């Protein structure tokens, strides 16, 4: 299990699209594993589920902002 640290939006904006997509994929895999563990009743840190969801949302927001700027 990968322990992820919370990144601020400003830090995410400094990353490239490829880095953000890679980070999103990693977080989605971690979220899947955490949900599976949760269903089995043996998740060590249940707060990480919420944290992973929020981190994915932050990344998706930054990517959406970039796509919006490209269209203008």
mmCIF file of the N, C-alpha and C atoms, coordinates in Angstrom:
data_MODEL
# 
_entry.id   MODEL 
# 
loop_
_atom_site.group_PDB 
_atom_site.id 
_atom_site.type_symbol 
_atom_site.label_atom_id 
_atom_site.label_alt_id 
_atom_site.label_comp_id 
_atom_site.label_asym_id 
_atom_site.label_entity_id 
_atom_site.label_seq_id 
_atom_site.pdbx_PDB_ins_code 
_atom_site.Cartn_x 
_atom_site.Cartn_y 
_atom_site.Cartn_z 
_atom_site.occupancy 
_atom_site.B_iso_or_equiv 
_atom_site.pdbx_formal_charge 
_atom_site.auth_seq_id 
_atom_site.auth_comp_id 
_atom_site.auth_asym_id 
_atom_site.auth_atom_id 
_atom_site.pdbx_PDB_model_num 
ATOM 1   N N  . UNK A 1 1  ? 0.838   -1.173 0.000   1.00 0.00 ? 1  UNK A N  1 
ATOM 2   C CA . UNK A 1 1  ? 0.000   0.000  0.000   1.00 0.00 ? 1  UNK A CA 1 
ATOM 3   C C  . UNK A 1 1  ? 0.885   1.238  0.000   1.00 0.00 ? 1  UNK A C  1 
ATOM 4   N N  . UNK A 1 2  ? 0.590   2.155  -0.833  1.00 0.00 ? 2  UNK A N  1 
ATOM 5   C CA . UNK A 1 2  ? 1.374   3.370  -0.964  1.00 0.00 ? 2  UNK A CA 1 
ATOM 6   C C  . UNK A 1 2  ? 0.801   4.429  -0.031  1.00 0.00 ? 2  UNK A C  1 
ATOM 7   N N  . UNK A 1 3  ? 1.639   4.969  0.808   1.00 0.00 ? 3  UNK A N  1 
ATOM 8   C CA . UNK A 1 3  ? 1.234   6.064  1.685   1.00 0.00 ? 3  UNK A CA 1 
ATOM 9   C C  . UNK A 1 3  ? 1.399   7.359  0.900   1.00 0.00 ? 3  UNK A C  1 
ATOM 10  N N  . UNK A 1 4  ? 0.285   8.027  0.623   1.00 0.00 ? 4  UNK A N  1 
ATOM 11  C CA . UNK A 1 4  ? 0.343   9.251  -0.156  1.00 0.00 ? 4  UNK A CA 1 
ATOM 12  C C  . UNK A 1 4  ? 0.263   10.447 0.759   1.00 0.00 ? 4  UNK A C  1 
ATOM 13  N N  . UNK A 1 5  ? 0.944   11.502 0.352   1.00 0.00 ? 5  UNK A N  1 
ATOM 14  C CA . UNK A 1 5  ? 0.858   12.718 1.124   1.00 0.00 ? 5  UNK A CA 1 
ATOM 15  C C  . UNK A 1 5  ? -0.056  13.696 0.406   1.00 0.00 ? 5  UNK A C  1 
ATOM 16  N N  . UNK A 1 6  ? -0.699  14.528 1.172   1.00 0.00 ? 6  UNK A N  1 
ATOM 17  C CA . UNK A 1 6  ? -1.639  15.486 0.616   1.00 0.00 ? 6  UNK A CA 1 
ATOM 18  C C  . UNK A 1 6  ? -0.865  16.587 -0.102  1.00 0.00 ? 6  UNK A C  1 
ATOM 19  N N  . UNK A 1 7  ? -1.216  16.795 -1.358  1.00 0.00 ? 7  UNK A N  1 
ATOM 20  C CA . UNK A 1 7  ? -0.593  17.843 -2.140  1.00 0.00 ? 7  UNK A CA 1 
ATOM 21  C C  . UNK A 1 7  ? -1.555  19.019 -2.256  1.00 0.00 ? 7  UNK A C  1 
ATOM 22  N N  . UNK A 1 8  ? -1.007  20.202 -2.171  1.00 0.00 ? 8  UNK A N  1 
ATOM 23  C CA . UNK A 1 8  ? -1.828  21.397 -2.333  1.00 0.00 ? 8  UNK A CA 1 
ATOM 24  C C  . UNK A 1 8  ? -2.089  21.612 -3.818  1.00 0.00 ? 8  UNK A C  1 
ATOM 25  N N  . UNK A 1 9  ? -3.147  22.364 -4.109  1.00 0.00 ? 9  UNK A N  1 
ATOM 26  C CA . UNK A 1 9  ? -3.497  22.630 -5.497  1.00 0.00 ? 9  UNK A CA 1 
ATOM 27  C C  . UNK A 1 9  ? -2.359  23.340 -6.217  1.00 0.00 ? 9  UNK A C  1 
ATOM 28  N N  . UNK A 1 10 ? -1.659  24.226 -5.533  1.00 0.00 ? 10 UNK A N  1 
ATOM 29  C CA . UNK A 1 10 ? -0.536  24.932 -6.175  1.00 0.00 ? 10 UNK A CA 1 
ATOM 30  C C  . UNK A 1 10 ? 0.574   23.958 -6.560  1.00 0.00 ? 10 UNK A C  1 
ATOM 31  N N  . UNK A 1 11 ? 0.795   22.945 -5.733  1.00 0.00 ? 11 UNK A N  1 
ATOM 32  C CA . UNK A 1 11 ? 1.804   21.932 -6.064  1.00 0.00 ? 11 UNK A CA 1 
ATOM 33  C C  . UNK A 1 11 ? 1.346   21.093 -7.251  1.00 0.00 ? 11 UNK A C  1 
ATOM 34  N N  . UNK A 1 12 ? 0.053   20.804 -7.301  1.00 0.00 ? 12 UNK A N  1 
ATOM 35  C CA . UNK A 1 12 ? -0.484  20.020 -8.413  1.00 0.00 ? 12 UNK A CA 1 
ATOM 36  C C  . UNK A 1 12 ? -0.395  20.798 -9.724  1.00 0.00 ? 12 UNK A C  1 
ATOM 37  N N  . UNK A 1 13 ? -0.605  22.105 -9.660  1.00 0.00 ? 13 UNK A N  1 
ATOM 38  C CA . UNK A 1 13 ? -0.544  22.927 -10.869 1.00 0.00 ? 13 UNK A CA 1 
ATOM 39  C C  . UNK A 1 13 ? 0.875   22.978 -11.446 1.00 0.00 ? 13 UNK A C  1 
ATOM 40  N N  . UNK A 1 14 ? 1.867   22.742 -10.618 1.00 0.00 ? 14 UNK A N  1 
ATOM 41  C CA . UNK A 1 14 ? 3.258   22.729 -11.081 1.00 0.00 ? 14 UNK A CA 1 
ATOM 42  C C  . UNK A 1 14 ? 3.626   21.426 -11.785 1.00 0.00 ? 14 UNK A C  1 
ATOM 43  N N  . UNK A 1 15 ? 2.790   20.404 -11.649 1.00 0.00 ? 15 UNK A N  1 
ATOM 44  C CA . UNK A 1 15 ? 3.066   19.108 -12.255 1.00 0.00 ? 15 UNK A CA 1 
ATOM 45  C C  . UNK A 1 15 ? 2.555   19.089 -13.694 1.00 0.00 ? 15 UNK A C  1 
ATOM 46  N N  . UNK A 1 16 ? 3.136   18.202 -14.504 1.00 0.00 ? 16 UNK A N  1 
ATOM 47  C CA . UNK A 1 16 ? 2.680   18.053 -15.888 1.00 0.00 ? 16 UNK A CA 1 
ATOM 48  C C  . UNK A 1 16 ? 1.421   17.201 -15.924 1.00 0.00 ? 16 UNK A C  1 
ATOM 49  N N  . UNK A 1 17 ? 0.739   17.220 -17.065 1.00 0.00 ? 17 UNK A N  1 
ATOM 50  C CA . UNK A 1 17 ? -0.470  16.414 -17.226 1.00 0.00 ? 17 UNK A CA 1 
ATOM 51  C C  . UNK A 1 17 ? -0.170  14.923 -17.054 1.00 0.00 ? 17 UNK A C  1 
ATOM 52  N N  . UNK A 1 18 ? 0.954   14.488 -17.595 1.00 0.00 ? 18 UNK A N  1 
ATOM 53  C CA . UNK A 1 18 ? 1.323   13.072 -17.482 1.00 0.00 ? 18 UNK A CA 1 
ATOM 54  C C  . UNK A 1 18 ? 1.553   12.674 -16.018 1.00 0.00 ? 18 UNK A C  1 
ATOM 55  N N  . UNK A 1 19 ? 2.219   13.541 -15.277 1.00 0.00 ? 19 UNK A N  1 
ATOM 56  C CA . UNK A 1 19 ? 2.454   13.266 -13.854 1.00 0.00 ? 19 UNK A CA 1 
ATOM 57  C C  . UNK A 1 19 ? 1.131   13.210 -13.093 1.00 0.00 ? 19 UNK A C  1 
ATOM 58  N N  . UNK A 1 20 ? 0.223   14.110 -13.432 1.00 0.00 ? 20 UNK A N  1 
ATOM 59  C CA . UNK A 1 20 ? -1.079  14.130 -12.764 1.00 0.00 ? 20 UNK A CA 1 
ATOM 60  C C  . UNK A 1 20 ? -1.883  12.877 -13.087 1.00 0.00 ? 20 UNK A C  1 
ATOM 61  N N  . UNK A 1 21 ? -1.838  12.448 -14.335 1.00 0.00 ? 21 UNK A N  1 
ATOM 62  C CA . UNK A 1 21 ? -2.565  11.236 -14.715 1.00 0.00 ? 21 UNK A CA 1 
ATOM 63  C C  . UNK A 1 21 ? -1.976  10.009 -14.021 1.00 0.00 ? 21 UNK A C  1 
ATOM 64  N N  . UNK A 1 22 ? -0.659  9.968  -13.925 1.00 0.00 ? 22 UNK A N  1 
ATOM 65  C CA . UNK A 1 22 ? -0.005  8.854  -13.239 1.00 0.00 ? 22 UNK A CA 1 
ATOM 66  C C  . UNK A 1 22 ? -0.394  8.845  -11.761 1.00 0.00 ? 22 UNK A C  1 
ATOM 67  N N  . UNK A 1 23 ? -0.403  10.011 -11.142 1.00 0.00 ? 23 UNK A N  1 
ATOM 68  C CA . UNK A 1 23 ? -0.786  10.132 -9.736  1.00 0.00 ? 23 UNK A CA 1 
ATOM 69  C C  . UNK A 1 23 ? -2.244  9.704  -9.536  1.00 0.00 ? 23 UNK A C  1 
ATOM 70  N N  . UNK A 1 24 ? -3.117  10.111 -10.467 1.00 0.00 ? 24 UNK A N  1 
ATOM 71  C CA . UNK A 1 24 ? -4.527  9.732  -10.392 1.00 0.00 ? 24 UNK A CA 1 
ATOM 72  C C  . UNK A 1 24 ? -4.678  8.218  -10.478 1.00 0.00 ? 24 UNK A C  1 
ATOM 73  N N  . UNK A 1 25 ? -3.975  7.602  -11.404 1.00 0.00 ? 25 UNK A N  1 
ATOM 74  C CA . UNK A 1 25 ? -4.059  6.144  -11.551 1.00 0.00 ? 25 UNK A CA 1 
ATOM 75  C C  . UNK A 1 25 ? -3.588  5.436  -10.282 1.00 0.00 ? 25 UNK A C  1 
ATOM 76  N N  . UNK A 1 26 ? -2.502  5.923  -9.700  1.00 0.00 ? 26 UNK A N  1 
ATOM 77  C CA . UNK A 1 26 ? -1.985  5.337  -8.464  1.00 0.00 ? 26 UNK A CA 1 
ATOM 78  C C  . UNK A 1 26 ? -3.008  5.464  -7.337  1.00 0.00 ? 26 UNK A C  1 
ATOM 79  N N  . UNK A 1 27 ? -3.608  6.637  -7.227  1.00 0.00 ? 27 UNK A N  1 
ATOM 80  C CA . UNK A 1 27 ? -4.598  6.862  -6.172  1.00 0.00 ? 27 UNK A CA 1 
ATOM 81  C C  . UNK A 1 27 ? -5.856  6.019  -6.383  1.00 0.00 ? 27 UNK A C  1 
ATOM 82  N N  . UNK A 1 28 ? -6.255  5.848  -7.633  1.00 0.00 ? 28 UNK A N  1 
ATOM 83  C CA . UNK A 1 28 ? -7.441  5.024  -7.918  1.00 0.00 ? 28 UNK A CA 1 
ATOM 84  C C  . UNK A 1 28 ? -7.188  3.559  -7.551  1.00 0.00 ? 28 UNK A C  1 
ATOM 85  N N  . UNK A 1 29 ? -5.981  3.076  -7.821  1.00 0.00 ? 29 UNK A N  1 
ATOM 86  C CA . UNK A 1 29 ? -5.639  1.707  -7.433  1.00 0.00 ? 29 UNK A CA 1 
ATOM 87  C C  . UNK A 1 29 ? -5.627  1.568  -5.914  1.00 0.00 ? 29 UNK A C  1 
ATOM 88  N N  . UNK A 1 30 ? -5.068  2.576  -5.244  1.00 0.00 ? 30 UNK A N  1 
ATOM 89  C CA . UNK A 1 30 ? -5.046  2.550  -3.785  1.00 0.00 ? 30 UNK A CA 1 
ATOM 90  C C  . UNK A 1 30 ? -6.465  2.594  -3.227  1.00 0.00 ? 30 UNK A C  1 
ATOM 91  N N  . UNK A 1 31 ? -7.318  3.426  -3.807  1.00 0.00 ? 31 UNK A N  1 
ATOM 92  C CA . UNK A 1 31 ? -8.700  3.533  -3.363  1.00 0.00 ? 31 UNK A CA 1 
ATOM 93  C C  . UNK A 1 31 ? -9.431  2.209  -3.544  1.00 0.00 ? 31 UNK A C  1 
ATOM 94  N N  . UNK A 1 32 ? -9.191  1.549  -4.663  1.00 0.00 ? 32 UNK A N  1 
ATOM 95  C CA . UNK A 1 32 ? -9.790  0.244  -4.903  1.00 0.00 ? 32 UNK A CA 1 
ATOM 96  C C  . UNK A 1 32 ? -9.377  -0.754 -3.822  1.00 0.00 ? 32 UNK A C  1 
ATOM 97  N N  . UNK A 1 33 ? -8.078  -0.776 -3.526  1.00 0.00 ? 33 UNK A N  1 
ATOM 98  C CA . UNK A 1 33 ? -7.573  -1.690 -2.502  1.00 0.00 ? 33 UNK A CA 1 
ATOM 99  C C  . UNK A 1 33 ? -8.161  -1.366 -1.128  1.00 0.00 ? 33 UNK A C  1 
ATOM 100 N N  . UNK A 1 34 ? -8.253  -0.079 -0.816  1.00 0.00 ? 34 UNK A N  1 
ATOM 101 C CA . UNK A 1 34 ? -8.812  0.324  0.479   1.00 0.00 ? 34 UNK A CA 1 
ATOM 102 C C  . UNK A 1 34 ? -10.278 -0.055 0.597   1.00 0.00 ? 34 UNK A C  1 
ATOM 103 N N  . UNK A 1 35 ? -11.023 0.131  -0.482  1.00 0.00 ? 35 UNK A N  1 
ATOM 104 C CA . UNK A 1 35 ? -12.442 -0.253 -0.460  1.00 0.00 ? 35 UNK A CA 1 
ATOM 105 C C  . UNK A 1 35 ? -12.591 -1.761 -0.296  1.00 0.00 ? 35 UNK A C  1 
ATOM 106 N N  . UNK A 1 36 ? -11.728 -2.500 -0.965  1.00 0.00 ? 36 UNK A N  1 
ATOM 107 C CA . UNK A 1 36 ? -11.766 -3.962 -0.843  1.00 0.00 ? 36 UNK A CA 1 
ATOM 108 C C  . UNK A 1 36 ? -11.476 -4.368 0.600   1.00 0.00 ? 36 UNK A C  1 
ATOM 109 N N  . UNK A 1 37 ? -10.444 -3.777 1.184   1.00 0.00 ? 37 UNK A N  1 
ATOM 110 C CA . UNK A 1 37 ? -10.113 -4.074 2.581   1.00 0.00 ? 37 UNK A CA 1 
ATOM 111 C C  . UNK A 1 37 ? -11.254 -3.683 3.507   1.00 0.00 ? 37 UNK A C  1 
ATOM 112 N N  . UNK A 1 38 ? -11.917 -2.585 3.198   1.00 0.00 ? 38 UNK A N  1 
ATOM 113 C CA . UNK A 1 38 ? -13.028 -2.118 4.020   1.00 0.00 ? 38 UNK A CA 1 
ATOM 114 C C  . UNK A 1 38 ? -14.167 -3.123 4.012   1.00 0.00 ? 38 UNK A C  1 
ATOM 115 N N  . UNK A 1 39 ? -14.457 -3.661 2.849   1.00 0.00 ? 39 UNK A N  1 
ATOM 116 C CA . UNK A 1 39 ? -15.523 -4.661 2.739   1.00 0.00 ? 39 UNK A CA 1 
ATOM 117 C C  . UNK A 1 39 ? -15.160 -5.942 3.490   1.00 0.00 ? 39 UNK A C  1 
ATOM 118 N N  . UNK A 1 40 ? -13.877 -6.237 3.534   1.00 0.00 ? 40 UNK A N  1 
ATOM 119 C CA . UNK A 1 40 ? -13.430 -7.431 4.242   1.00 0.00 ? 40 UNK A CA 1 
ATOM 120 C C  . UNK A 1 40 ? -13.331 -7.169 5.746   1.00 0.00 ? 40 UNK A C  1 
ATOM 121 N N  . UNK A 1 41 ? -13.432 -5.894 6.128   1.00 0.00 ? 41 UNK A N  1 
ATOM 122 C CA . UNK A 1 41 ? -13.411 -5.546 7.539   1.00 0.00 ? 41 UNK A CA 1 
ATOM 123 C C  . UNK A 1 41 ? -12.023 -5.459 8.145   1.00 0.00 ? 41 UNK A C  1 
ATOM 124 N N  . UNK A 1 42 ? -11.023 -5.212 7.352   1.00 0.00 ? 42 UNK A N  1 
ATOM 125 C CA . UNK A 1 42 ? -9.667  -5.171 7.905   1.00 0.00 ? 42 UNK A CA 1 
ATOM 126 C C  . UNK A 1 42 ? -8.837  -4.010 7.384   1.00 0.00 ? 42 UNK A C  1 
ATOM 127 N N  . UNK A 1 43 ? -9.474  -2.863 7.192   1.00 0.00 ? 43 UNK A N  1 
ATOM 128 C CA . UNK A 1 43 ? -8.728  -1.691 6.763   1.00 0.00 ? 43 UNK A CA 1 
ATOM 129 C C  . UNK A 1 43 ? -8.074  -1.066 8.001   1.00 0.00 ? 43 UNK A C  1 
ATOM 130 N N  . UNK A 1 44 ? -6.766  -0.795 7.898   1.00 0.00 ? 44 UNK A N  1 
ATOM 131 C CA . UNK A 1 44 ? -6.015  -0.264 9.033   1.00 0.00 ? 44 UNK A CA 1 
ATOM 132 C C  . UNK A 1 44 ? -6.330  1.204  9.279   1.00 0.00 ? 44 UNK A C  1 
ATOM 133 N N  . UNK A 1 45 ? -6.414  1.969  8.214   1.00 0.00 ? 45 UNK A N  1 
ATOM 134 C CA . UNK A 1 45 ? -6.620  3.410  8.340   1.00 0.00 ? 45 UNK A CA 1 
ATOM 135 C C  . UNK A 1 45 ? -7.805  3.835  7.466   1.00 0.00 ? 45 UNK A C  1 
ATOM 136 N N  . UNK A 1 46 ? -9.011  3.766  7.997   1.00 0.00 ? 46 UNK A N  1 
ATOM 137 C CA . UNK A 1 46 ? -10.191 4.072  7.185   1.00 0.00 ? 46 UNK A CA 1 
ATOM 138 C C  . UNK A 1 46 ? -10.242 5.516  6.693   1.00 0.00 ? 46 UNK A C  1 
ATOM 139 N N  . UNK A 1 47 ? -9.556  6.428  7.366   1.00 0.00 ? 47 UNK A N  1 
ATOM 140 C CA . UNK A 1 47 ? -9.552  7.820  6.930   1.00 0.00 ? 47 UNK A CA 1 
ATOM 141 C C  . UNK A 1 47 ? -8.836  8.003  5.586   1.00 0.00 ? 47 UNK A C  1 
ATOM 142 N N  . UNK A 1 48 ? -8.014  7.048  5.199   1.00 0.00 ? 48 UNK A N  1 
ATOM 143 C CA . UNK A 1 48 ? -7.297  7.153  3.929   1.00 0.00 ? 48 UNK A CA 1 
ATOM 144 C C  . UNK A 1 48 ? -8.233  7.020  2.733   1.00 0.00 ? 48 UNK A C  1 
ATOM 145 N N  . UNK A 1 49 ? -9.394  6.363  2.914   1.00 0.00 ? 49 UNK A N  1 
ATOM 146 C CA . UNK A 1 49 ? -10.366 6.252  1.819   1.00 0.00 ? 49 UNK A CA 1 
ATOM 147 C C  . UNK A 1 49 ? -10.841 7.650  1.434   1.00 0.00 ? 49 UNK A C  1 
ATOM 148 N N  . UNK A 1 50 ? -11.240 8.412  2.427   1.00 0.00 ? 50 UNK A N  1 
ATOM 149 C CA . UNK A 1 50 ? -11.717 9.769  2.180   1.00 0.00 ? 50 UNK A CA 1 
ATOM 150 C C  . UNK A 1 50 ? -10.593 10.646 1.622   1.00 0.00 ? 50 UNK A C  1 
ATOM 151 N N  . UNK A 1 51 ? -9.402  10.503 2.166   1.00 0.00 ? 51 UNK A N  1 
ATOM 152 C CA . UNK A 1 51 ? -8.268  11.291 1.704   1.00 0.00 ? 51 UNK A CA 1 
ATOM 153 C C  . UNK A 1 51 ? -7.933  11.005 0.243   1.00 0.00 ? 51 UNK A C  1 
ATOM 154 N N  . UNK A 1 52 ? -7.992  9.743  -0.143  1.00 0.00 ? 52 UNK A N  1 
ATOM 155 C CA . UNK A 1 52 ? -7.693  9.373  -1.530  1.00 0.00 ? 52 UNK A CA 1 
ATOM 156 C C  . UNK A 1 52 ? -8.734  9.964  -2.480  1.00 0.00 ? 52 UNK A C  1 
ATOM 157 N N  . UNK A 1 53 ? -10.014 9.910  -2.070  1.00 0.00 ? 53 UNK A N  1 
ATOM 158 C CA . UNK A 1 53 ? -11.074 10.489 -2.897  1.00 0.00 ? 53 UNK A CA 1 
ATOM 159 C C  . UNK A 1 53 ? -10.870 11.988 -3.083  1.00 0.00 ? 53 UNK A C  1 
ATOM 160 N N  . UNK A 1 54 ? -10.512 12.665 -2.019  1.00 0.00 ? 54 UNK A N  1 
ATOM 161 C CA . UNK A 1 54 ? -10.305 14.115 -2.098  1.00 0.00 ? 54 UNK A CA 1 
ATOM 162 C C  . UNK A 1 54 ? -9.094  14.461 -2.964  1.00 0.00 ? 54 UNK A C  1 
ATOM 163 N N  . UNK A 1 55 ? -8.050  13.681 -2.841  1.00 0.00 ? 55 UNK A N  1 
ATOM 164 C CA . UNK A 1 55 ? -6.846  13.925 -3.629  1.00 0.00 ? 55 UNK A CA 1 
ATOM 165 C C  . UNK A 1 55 ? -7.133  13.726 -5.127  1.00 0.00 ? 55 UNK A C  1 
ATOM 166 N N  . UNK A 1 56 ? -7.901  12.687 -5.458  1.00 0.00 ? 56 UNK A N  1 
ATOM 167 C CA . UNK A 1 56 ? -8.293  12.450 -6.850  1.00 0.00 ? 56 UNK A CA 1 
ATOM 168 C C  . UNK A 1 56 ? -9.109  13.640 -7.354  1.00 0.00 ? 56 UNK A C  1 
ATOM 169 N N  . UNK A 1 57 ? -10.011 14.134 -6.529  1.00 0.00 ? 57 UNK A N  1 
ATOM 170 C CA . UNK A 1 57 ? -10.843 15.279 -6.914  1.00 0.00 ? 57 UNK A CA 1 
ATOM 171 C C  . UNK A 1 57 ? -9.990  16.523 -7.150  1.00 0.00 ? 57 UNK A C  1 
ATOM 172 N N  . UNK A 1 58 ? -8.986  16.744 -6.314  1.00 0.00 ? 58 UNK A N  1 
ATOM 173 C CA . UNK A 1 58 ? -8.087  17.891 -6.502  1.00 0.00 ? 58 UNK A CA 1 
ATOM 174 C C  . UNK A 1 58 ? -7.376  17.805 -7.849  1.00 0.00 ? 58 UNK A C  1 
ATOM 175 N N  . UNK A 1 59 ? -6.878  16.626 -8.164  1.00 0.00 ? 59 UNK A N  1 
ATOM 176 C CA . UNK A 1 59 ? -6.152  16.430 -9.420  1.00 0.00 ? 59 UNK A CA 1 
ATOM 177 C C  . UNK A 1 59 ? -7.088  16.631 -10.611 1.00 0.00 ? 59 UNK A C  1 
ATOM 178 N N  . UNK A 1 60 ? -8.280  16.056 -10.536 1.00 0.00 ? 60 UNK A N  1 
ATOM 179 C CA . UNK A 1 60 ? -9.249  16.200 -11.621 1.00 0.00 ? 60 UNK A CA 1 
ATOM 180 C C  . UNK A 1 60 ? -9.636  17.661 -11.819 1.00 0.00 ? 60 UNK A C  1 
ATOM 181 N N  . UNK A 1 61 ? -9.725  18.416 -10.737 1.00 0.00 ? 61 UNK A N  1 
ATOM 182 C CA . UNK A 1 61 ? -10.048 19.843 -10.826 1.00 0.00 ? 61 UNK A CA 1 
ATOM 183 C C  . UNK A 1 61 ? -8.959  20.598 -11.579 1.00 0.00 ? 61 UNK A C  1 
ATOM 184 N N  . UNK A 1 62 ? -7.707  20.316 -11.249 1.00 0.00 ? 62 UNK A N  1 
ATOM 185 C CA . UNK A 1 62 ? -6.589  20.981 -11.926 1.00 0.00 ? 62 UNK A CA 1 
ATOM 186 C C  . UNK A 1 62 ? -6.590  20.624 -13.416 1.00 0.00 ? 62 UNK A C  1 
ATOM 187 N N  . UNK A 1 63 ? -6.827  19.363 -13.738 1.00 0.00 ? 63 UNK A N  1 
ATOM 188 C CA . UNK A 1 63 ? -6.857  18.949 -15.145 1.00 0.00 ? 63 UNK A CA 1 
ATOM 189 C C  . UNK A 1 63 ? -8.006  19.623 -15.889 1.00 0.00 ? 63 UNK A C  1 
ATOM 190 N N  . UNK A 1 64 ? -9.163  19.748 -15.248 1.00 0.00 ? 64 UNK A N  1 
ATOM 191 C CA . UNK A 1 64 ? -10.317 20.404 -15.865 1.00 0.00 ? 64 UNK A CA 1 
ATOM 192 C C  . UNK A 1 64 ? -10.035 21.886 -16.091 1.00 0.00 ? 64 UNK A C  1 
ATOM 193 N N  . UNK A 1 65 ? -9.371  22.528 -15.132 1.00 0.00 ? 65 UNK A N  1 
ATOM 194 C CA . UNK A 1 65 ? -8.994  23.935 -15.298 1.00 0.00 ? 65 UNK A CA 1 
ATOM 195 C C  . UNK A 1 65 ? -8.101  24.106 -16.521 1.00 0.00 ? 65 UNK A C  1 
ATOM 196 N N  . UNK A 1 66 ? -7.162  23.204 -16.687 1.00 0.00 ? 66 UNK A N  1 
ATOM 197 C CA . UNK A 1 66 ? -6.243  23.296 -17.823 1.00 0.00 ? 66 UNK A CA 1 
ATOM 198 C C  . UNK A 1 66 ? -6.977  23.099 -19.136 1.00 0.00 ? 66 UNK A C  1 
ATOM 199 N N  . UNK A 1 67 ? -7.898  22.158 -19.160 1.00 0.00 ? 67 UNK A N  1 
ATOM 200 C CA . UNK A 1 67 ? -8.660  21.922 -20.402 1.00 0.00 ? 67 UNK A CA 1 
ATOM 201 C C  . UNK A 1 67 ? -9.529  23.124 -20.742 1.00 0.00 ? 67 UNK A C  1 
ATOM 202 N N  . UNK A 1 68 ? -10.060 23.782 -19.725 1.00 0.00 ? 68 UNK A N  1 
ATOM 203 C CA . UNK A 1 68 ? -10.868 24.977 -19.936 1.00 0.00 ? 68 UNK A CA 1 
ATOM 204 C C  . UNK A 1 68 ? -10.056 26.114 -20.505 1.00 0.00 ? 68 UNK A C  1 
ATOM 205 N N  . UNK A 1 69 ? -8.829  26.266 -20.040 1.00 0.00 ? 69 UNK A N  1 
ATOM 206 C CA . UNK A 1 69 ? -7.950  27.314 -20.569 1.00 0.00 ? 69 UNK A CA 1 
ATOM 207 C C  . UNK A 1 69 ? -7.537  27.040 -22.001 1.00 0.00 ? 69 UNK A C  1 
ATOM 208 N N  . UNK A 1 70 ? -7.390  25.767 -22.351 1.00 0.00 ? 70 UNK A N  1 
ATOM 209 C CA . UNK A 1 70 ? -6.971  25.418 -23.712 1.00 0.00 ? 70 UNK A CA 1 
ATOM 210 C C  . UNK A 1 70 ? -8.068  25.729 -24.712 1.00 0.00 ? 70 UNK A C  1 
ATOM 211 N N  . UNK A 1 71 ? -9.320  25.624 -24.307 1.00 0.00 ? 71 UNK A N  1 
ATOM 212 C CA . UNK A 1 71 ? -10.440 25.869 -25.224 1.00 0.00 ? 71 UNK A CA 1 
ATOM 213 C C  . UNK A 1 71 ? -10.611 27.353 -25.519 1.00 0.00 ? 71 UNK A C  1 
ATOM 214 N N  . UNK A 1 72 ? -10.159 28.202 -24.609 1.00 0.00 ? 72 UNK A N  1 
ATOM 215 C CA . UNK A 1 72 ? -10.357 29.653 -24.801 1.00 0.00 ? 72 UNK A CA 1 
ATOM 216 C C  . UNK A 1 72 ? -9.408  30.223 -25.788 1.00 0.00 ? 72 UNK A C  1 
# 
